[in-house]
Amino acid sequence: MPHDEYACYGSPRHCSGCGEDEPLEPCYLRCFECGHIFNTAEDLLREHNAIIDSLNRQYPHAGCPVCDENWDLATPVPHETDASQVWTCPVCIHDF
């Protein structure tokens, strides 16, 4: 539920990344930096992989003329399939 960010500054439910109050129910993972909640491992993977998709669209076939010729930046970053391998919050980029 979006609202004035100053109305609940410091609230344990408020996510500073998305600007919404998060539920207090048990969840899969909560970022201790921004307070964003991932209800399931699938939620975490979906948001993480959305960032990967965005980066792959933003830098398609970038190449690197000053890098070693064997370094292929044109290869897209693959999606993560294991939530335990996601080490940063997709909302604020803080490490878990």
Helices and strands as residue ranges (DSSP letters): E 29-30, E 37-38, H 41-58, G 83-85
